[in-house]
Amino acid sequence: MRRSPWSILTVLALAQFMVVLDVTIVNVALPDLQKDLGFSTDNLQWVVSAYTLVFGGFLLLGGRAADLLGRRRLFMAGLALFGLASLAGGLAQSEGMLITFRAIQGLGGAMLSPAALSLLTVTFPPGRDRNIALGIWGGLAGLGGTLGVVAGGFLVDGAGWRWVFFVNVPITVLVVAAAPLILHESKVSPTSPEARARTFDAIGAVLATGGVLALIFGVIRAEPLGWSDPEVVGSLIGAAVLLAAFVWAESRSADPLVPLRMFRSRSLSGSTVALALNGAAFTSMFFLSAIFLQQVRGESAIDTGLQFLPMGFAAIAGAGVASGVVTRIGTRPVQLVGAVLSVAGLLLLTSTGANDSYAAGLLPGFLLFGFGIMWIAVPGQIAAVSEVSHDDAGSASGLVTAGYQVGGVLGLAIVNTLSTSLANSRLADGASAQTALVDAYHRGIVVAAVFAAVVVFAALVARQQVPDAEELAEAVPV
């Protein structure tokens, strides 16, 4: 039976929309679930970080498994796992349970997302239709993130924080039921030399994710224990050992998860760093601002979501404008302007107090930052694949996407540790809770601005690329 490629795109896009939505929908629920489940300030960030860390850490492995085991099969398995973890997360009764199920959600997303993108690329041949399909796919990043905060606000205020997880269940059931009827199975032929030579390299994925996890844990524990504490030192040493083992394993693998030869590309290495810093700035700003709006300014979850909405629209507009401008003036100046706008937006947020008006305080910073981050992301994706072979293009795109996710987790750990330490210090000195939280917010945003400022220097030394239409089409926004 012949399936319409646009019906295939609809099924894949609906699943991907849910995965992207889940990155932001939880942020506005953080104060409510913290109160209900008794989360500590340090552990609250793991509601966000557990998802993004596992998602980013296993993204490349998910793409490899989809090629070998079957793209439709892994898409459906990942989707089912994501839905079950969402249901369990909504039923969680403790912080440990919720963090665990968020991590499992991330694993499901790492299985379904690359499989869905692979199905899309084999469904649409190169040309106009594929460009349209990829444009829709890329647009989901901005739309899903934007609607996530608004939908989360309505769900939290109307039905409770558990519904930010329950809402995924009916979508999962619908897509799992439709997938066998609409999607073709697709994978590398088992008799091909590629299939015989390729391995999963699960060891590489575990070592990389374990190393980043140990690093983040060490940074988080440094705030309450001190940097010289044996637990902190042991975690950081463990992280160094695991990440060194990852590089050693990849250098000796016949088919590594991340071919080290790709890092000889100056454009790919620079893009990975820039996008990781972009992820660190965005994740930190979003997390801190959601807490600031609700716990300092007293906004409801719905109002918090609505106040984030202009930033989402600015990001969508920024992606569209950047895609047109980059073909005329190249990647370096676009990324440089994006980094400057991001820094400016964040610095504006540092001047916002507890009682300042939204229009004069937060809104200008949100608009500038939302527009600027997409001027970093679009040229970053283009430059990432500009110097690698066609065979490595998928790995390069997966690498920078994973870098963005992991950079967000590590950046949030650093920012939250520094913010929490200042808040505790202010409280110990006799400051009010509101004053301590405002000062902590400002410090965290300053650190996020430092991340964005480093992108300015990365852009200055980046190699200039002026993409053609085909290269632009291959750059799916992070």
N, C-alpha and C positions, 0 to 999 in steps of 0.2 A: 504494500500500500504506500502510495506517495504522500509524504508529509510536506506541508507548506513550510519553507524555511522561516517564515515570519511567525508561524505558530511555535516552531522550535525556539526562536528567539524569545518569545513571550514567556515560555516555561523557564528558560535559563535566566532571563532577566528578573523574573519574580523571585527566584531563589537567591540570586545575587543581591537583589534589593534588600531582602531580609537579612543577609549577612552584614551588609553595610549599615543598615538601620540599627543593628544590635550594637554597633560600636558606640553610637551616641545616645541611644534611647535610655541606657542605664544611668547616664550622668545625672539627669534631673531627679532620679529616684534615690540617689546616694544618701541624702539626709534622712529620708524616711526609713530606708532599710538599715541604716546605721543605728537609729533609735530602736527599731523593732528587734534586730538580731544582736544588739550590743557590740557593734564593731568598734574597735579602738581606732584612733586617728591614724596610726601607722598602717593598720591592716585594711582600712577602707580602700586604699588605692588598688589593692589586689582584686577588687571586683572588676576594675577596668583592666589591670595589668595581666591577670591570669588569662583572660581571653586573648588579648593582643599578643602576648608572649608566645603562647602555644600556636596561635594562628600564624604568626610570622615565622616561628621556628620550624614548623612542619610544612610550610607552603611549598617549598621545592620538592620535598619528598612526596607530597600529595600529587603534584604534577607528574612526577616520575611514575608513581603507582598507577595513575590514570592511563598513561600511555601503555603500560604493560598488562594491566589487569582488565582494562576496558573502561572507557571514559563514562559511558552511561552507568555502568555498574558502580563505579566509585562515586559518581555524582549522587546516585540514589542512596548509597550507603552513608555517605557524609551527611546528606540531607536528613536521613532518618536519625542518625546520631545527634545531629544538631537539634532536631525537634524533641527527642527524648530528654536531652540535657536541659533544654528550655523548660520542659514540663517539670523536671526534677528541681531545677533552680527556683521555679515559682513555689515549690513545696518545701524548700529548704528551711530548716529550723535552727541553724547555727551558722556562724561566719565560716567555719571550716567547710561545711556542706556546700554553701553557696560558692565559695572560691573554687572548690573541686569541680562543681558542675559548670562553672564559667570556663574552666580550663578545658573540659570535655566539649563544650560548645566551640571553643577555638579549634580543637582538633577536627570536629565535624566541618567547620568552615574551611580549614586547610585542605580537607579532602574534596569538598564540593566545588570550591571556587575555581581552582585551576582546571578541574575537569570540565566545568561549565564553559570556561573560556576556550579550552581546546575543542569542545563540541561546536562552539560558535565558529571558530576559524576553519574547521573542516566542513561545516555546513555551507558557508558562504565563500565562493571563490574570490580571488583577488579582484578588486575593481570597485565600482560604485556601491554595489549592495553591501560588500563587506565593510566599506568605509562608513556607510550609514549604520550598519549593525554595531560596529565598534564605537561609533559616536554615541549611540544610545547606551551601550554598555558603560562607556566612560562617564556619561552624564548621570548614571545611577549613583556614582560616588558622591557628587554634590547634592543630588536630590535626596538620597537616602539619609545622608548625614543631617540635612536640613530638616526633613520631616521627622527624623528620629527624636529630636529634642522637643518638638511640638507634640507629637504623639505620646511621648513619654510623660509630658506634663499633664495631658488630659487623662491618661490612664492612671497616673499616680493619684491625682486629686479626685478622680471619679470612681475608681475601683480599688486603688491600693497598689503599692509597688510591685506586688507579685504578678500583676498583669502585664508588666513590661516583658516578662518571660512567657506567660501563658499565651500572649498574642501570636507567638511564633507557631504554636501547635496547629491551628487550623490551616495556616498557610502551608506548613509542612505536609499535612495530610493531603491537601489539594494537589500539590506539585508531585508528591510521590505517586498518587493515583494517576496523574496525567502523563508522567514521564514514560512509562512503558508503551503508551499508545502513540506518543508523539516523537520521542527521541530514538534515533538509530544507535545501535551499539557501534563503537569505533575504538580501535586500538591498533598498535603496531602488530603486523603479521608475525605469528610465532615462528615462521620459517625464515624470516628476514635476518640478515647478519646483524642488524641493529638490535633486534630483540634478543638474539643469542648472546650478544656482547654486553648488553646493559644489565645493570643490577640496581637494586633499590637504594643501596647505600644508607640503610637505616642507621648504621653506626655513626655516620657523619651527622645526620639530623639530631640524634640523641646527644652527641658530644657538643654540638653547637648550642642547642637549646639548654642543655645542662650547664654549660659554661656561662651563658648569659644569665640564667636563673641564679646561679651562685653569685655572680657579680652584683645583681640587683639586690639579692638578699643581704649581702654584705653591706651595701650602701644604706639600705633601710635600717639595719640593726646598728649602724654606726651612731645614729642619733641618740637612742636611749642608752647604749652601752659604752660609746667612745671608740675611736678608731684603733686604739691599742688593745681592745678586748680580744681574748683568744678566739671567741666565736666569729668576730668580724674579720680578724686576720686570717683565720682558717678558711672562711668563705672566699675571701679575695684570692688567697693562694690556690684554693680549689678551682676557682674560676680561671686563673691563669693556666693551671695544669690542663684543664679540660679543653680550653680554647687552643692551647698549643698542641694537644693530642688531635684535635680536629684538623688543624693545618697539616700535621704529620700524616694523618690517615688520608686526607684528600690528596696529598702529594704522591701517595703510593697506590691509590685506588685506580683500577683500570678504567672505571667510569664514575668519577666522583660526582657527588651531589652538586658541588660548586667547583668547576674546573679552575684551578689556580691560574692557568694561563690567561684567563679573562682579566685578571687584575693588572696585566701588563698594559691594558688599555687605560690611558690617562683619563679619557672621557667617562668610562664606566666607573672607575674608582672614585673620581670626583663627584659624579652624580650620586653614587651610593652614599657618600659622606653627606652631601648637601641634602638629600632626601631624608636621611636618618635625622639630621638636625632639624629639618622642617617638621618631621614627625614628633620630635621631642618638644619643639615649641608649641605645636598645635595641641597635642595631648595634654601638656601641662596647663596651658591657658584654659582649655575647655574644662578640665577637672577643677581647677582653682576657681574659675568664674562661676561654675554651677554651685559650689559651696558658698562662695561670696554672696551671690544673689539671694540664696535662700536663708543662710544662717546669719548673715550680717545685715542685709537690706530687708529681710523678712518677706521676700517674694514667695508666692505659691509656686508649685511645680509647673502649673499651666503658664503663669506669667514668666517664669524663668525660660521655658521653651520658646515662648513668643519673643522674648527679648534676644534670644540667640538667632531668631529667624533672619533678620537682615544680614547677619554675617554669612549665613548659608547662601542667600541670594547673591551676595557679593562674590562668594567663591564660584558660583555657577557662571556669573558674568565674567569673572576674571579668567576662568578656563576658556570661555569662548573668545574673548579678546586676545588672550595670549596665543591661542592657536592660529589666529590670523596674523598677528604681529611677528611671530617668530619666523615665519617664512620670508619676511621682508628684511628684518634686521639681524636675525640669527639668535642663537641660544644665550650667549653670554650677556648681552645687554638686557634681555628680558629677565633673566634670572637675577641680575644685579638690581634692577628696578624692583622686582618682587621682594628681594631680601630687605632692601631699604624701606619699602612700604610696610613689611612685617614688623621691622624694628620700630618704626614710627608708631604703628598701631598699638604695639605692646607698651611703649613708653607713655602713650596717652592714657592707657589703662592704669598706670601707676599713680596718676594724679587724681583718680576717682576715689571719693570718700564714701562713707556709709550713707550720707544724706544728700549727696549730689543728685541732680536730675539725670535721668537716663539719657535724654537727648543730648545734653551737654557733656556728660561724663563717659558713659560706656559706649554709646552708639558710634561716635567717630572712630574709636579704637577698634571696635568690632568690624566696621566696614573696611577700614584700611587693612587690617590683618587678614580678613577673609579674602579680599581681592588679591593681596600680596602672596599668600601661600600658593595659589594656583599659578602665579607667575614664576614660582620656583619649581612646582611640580611638572608642568608641561614641558619646559625645556630640559628638565632633568631626565625625564623619561626618553625624550628624543635623543639626547646626548648619550644615554646609557647604551643604546643599541647601534649607535652610529659607526663604531669601530670594531664591532664583533662580527664574526661570520654569521651567515643566515642560520646555520645549524645551532649556534649558541645564542640566538636572539631570544628564544623562549627562556633559557636559563638566565640571561642577563636581565630580562624584565622581571622574572621571579626574584632575582637577587635584590634588585632595588626595592621591590615591593616588600620583601622580607626585612630589608634594611630600614625601611620607613616604619614598619610595625615595631621592630625591636628597638629602634631609636626612640620611639614614643614611650615604650615601657621604661627604658633606662633613664630617659630624660625626666619622666614623671617621678621615678624613684629619687633622683637627685633633688628635684624641685620640692617634692613633698617632705623630704628629710630636712632640707634647709628651712622651709617654711614652718614645719612643726617645731623645730628647735627654737626658732625666734618666738613663736607663740608661747611656748612653755617658759622661755626666759622672761617675756613681758608679764606673764601671769605671776611668776615668782617675784617680780619687782613690784607687784601690787596694781598693775594695770587692769582695766576692766576686760571682760571677755571680748566685747566688741572691738575695743582698741587693739587687743592682741591679734584678733583675726584679721583686722584691716592691715596691720603691719605685716603679718604673715603673707597675706595676699599680695601686697606690694613687693615683698622680697621675692616671692615665687615668680611673679611676672617679670621682674628684673632679670632673674636667671633665665627665663624663657627668652627674653630679649637678647641675652648674651648668645644663646644658641642661634638665634636668627642672625645676629651680627657676624658670627663665624661664617655663615653662608655668604655674606657680602665678600669676605676675603676669598672664599672658595670660588665665587663667581669671577673675581678679578683675575685669578690664575687659571681659570678653566679654558679649555680649547674652544674656539669659536666654531659653531656649526650652523649652516644655513640649510635646513631640511627641505626636501622636495615633498610633493603631495603624498607619495608612497610612504616615506619615512614618518610623516606626520600621522598617517593612518595607523601605523604600527605602534604609536605611542599612546597606550591606554593609560589615562591618568591614575595615579595612586589613590 
